Structure formats: C-alpha cells, structure tokens
Amino acid sequence: MHEFVLPLGPQHPAMVEPMHLRVTVYGERVEKVDLHLGYNHRGVEKALEQERWFQGAMLAGRICGICSNAHTATYTFGVEKLGEISVSERGLYIRTMAAELERIQSHILLLAVVGHTIGFDTTFHYIWRDREYTQEIFELITGKRVQKDLNTIGGVRYDLEDSHLKKISENLDKLEDRTKYYLKVFTRDRSIKKRLKGIGVLSRREARRLNVVGPVARASGVNYDMRNHRYFAYDRTDFRPVLMDEGDCWARIVLRLREVMVSIKMIQNLLSSLPGGDVRTKLPLTLNIEPGRESISRTEAPRGELFYYFKSNGLNPERVRVRTPTYANFNCINEITSDLHVADVPITVISLDPCIACCDRMTVVDSRTGKERILTHDELEKMRREND
C-alpha cells in the first residue's frame, strides 16, 4: 500500500462548510490532515473600520448568522468599555437571556447536523422541528429569526412585553421536555454510541496544550468558560459550567445537550427576576471616542470564547480584530483525526461545530519573495478595478 492524499471539500456532501481538508491516508487509516481555508473571505474587519460605532454593531452581526447575537453583544460590550458607557440593568438581563437563547438554538442545530451526518435523518427532522421553539421567541421579540440585531451600544433595541413572557415560558418548557428526550436517545441508543464513542478523542492535556475553547474544551475536562467571569447579568444567575472527561465526539455532543438544559434554567431565572426601567442608556447618535484608546471584549459564544479588539480613531474604529472560537478550535483537527478511519473524519470535524463564516481570513503573500503584507482599502479597490 502507498500513501494517498484524499481531498475533502470545499464542496462535499458530508462537509456543511466551505473548508478544504487534505487527508493523507495509508489504506483506510488517516495519517494526517491539513486544513486549508480562504474560500469565504468577505473583509468584514476592514469594513468595520469604515463605519461609525453604531453602524458597526449591525455589521458585526453579519459575520455569522448562527451566532449573530454573540457578535453584536461582544462588539457592543467592547465599545462600551472603550467609551466608558454604562448599560441599563434591564438591558443587561435581556442581553444575557438572548445570549443563552442563541446558545440553545446553535447547539440544537449542531445536534441535527450530527444526526444527518451519521445517517439518522428522522432524528435530524425532529430536532430541526424543535429548534423552532427558539426561533419563535426571537421572532416574537425582534421580528427576526436570523439577524436579530437586538444589541446596541448602551443596552438592547427591543424590550420584553408582558405578553412575551408567557410565550417564552411555554416554549422553554416544551424545549426542556424535548431536550430530556434527546439526552436519552444520545446516551442510550447503541447505534449512536457505536458511531460516536471513542472517535476523535482529545485528551485534557492536549486540549490545554492546543488552547481549544468552548464545548470542545469542556468535553475534555477543561474548565474554561467566559461566563465564569460573570459579565452582563451572569452574576445574577447560579451558573456552573458543564464538564465531561471522555473528550470524544460523543462527549462533545452530549455536553452540548446538557448545556441546553442549563441555559433553559438560566433564562427562566432571569425572566423571574427581570428588573424594570429602560432597556438602553440614552446616547448621542454619533459617538466620538478619544482617538488612540484601546479595549478588548470577551464573551462565551455558542462555540466558545469570542474575542474582539478595538482601537479608536474618534468617530469610528481605527482597528477591529475578531478572533472567533472556531479559529482556536481548528488547532486540534490533526490531533483528533490521526489514526481514524477515513469514514470517521467528517463527523469528527463536525463535532467541533466549525463556522467558516466566523473565522475565515485572507493573507496577501508575494509569490516571488514569500513575504506577507497588509493591503489598504484603496489598494484593494485599485486591484478590483484593474481586474474588472
């Protein structure tokens, strides 16, 4: 037998995101996996530098549809720190509730994708139906299902009406019952356990060494969750992170189901103690933040730690840098796929819950010298005109 390089993606039935994996195999066994990105670059970071502070919040939400609320929350959190802007108490509660609601729908979506990938299409359809409970709540509050645009600098844009609370409570109760059922399915079904247990194992030691984040880290026993830092209104909740030790595909899925149960309880507690008052601090339409000031903001997005860096240029950012959890978790792909059968590679990668829209970047490399460089907006525009 000889080594063979098997290409997976960027367009592949088993890969739901545009990534390219070069899988080196010896027979049916995987020897190494090389990840190639670059199929989805949109220049959002550069575009954020051209926008005023309030406009940037709307643009940040377009980085990803599944975790759009996490991006707007982290963006506004950073700008609030940069400009020393206070946030209303009611706004913090609603912002926290929305963050947990988005975590629920993101975890459930991955669960459905996992069901489809391992051949349980009936499970996929049932789970996709139950995800509607979260989407109905977002639509009720914001009028939108994907790009919610809930967060704004100083608080949130939409308030919770008394009529909303009953519907939210009913949907969460139904979702809690369904999640308990899926927990039984994924922890007791022999076929699912055979397909996922012992596959793509990431030890606690390797998880710490590779600096993975979110459910990927916690499924390997690493207690790393930004909610432990009690930002927003998390200090008003009885939050405790879910941890597992197995570190395999099964643990990464089951842990997310258990996190859904925790998030439901947190939302119910927040709603029961929701304070009155305004949902946002009144601010001028045009913010002017002292040039040269810098800040960072970190939150626990559904996939893990989401990091934003800001440097002010007065009326708009001079620099915005976004590091998403998927970008951090890609460090472990070669570790968790080595020595697997080829057929196990797609589900192992999917168990990381990758989001290419969140993490893709572009690097300009001079093909003659091999040196990297940064292009200005004007240089990019000139290149576009020349190539039209």
PyMOL commands that set and color helices and strands:
alter all, ss='L'
color gray80, all
select helices_A, chain A and resi 44-48+53-63+68-82+89-117+121-130+132-142+162-188+190-196+204-210+214-218+226-229+234-236+249-272+325-337+342-350+356-359+377-387
alter helices_A, ss='H'
color red, helices_A
select strands_A, chain A and resi 3-8+20-26+29-36+151-152+155-156+294-301+304-312+317-323+364-365+372-373
alter strands_A, ss='S'
color yellow, strands_A
deselect
rebuild
show_as cartoon
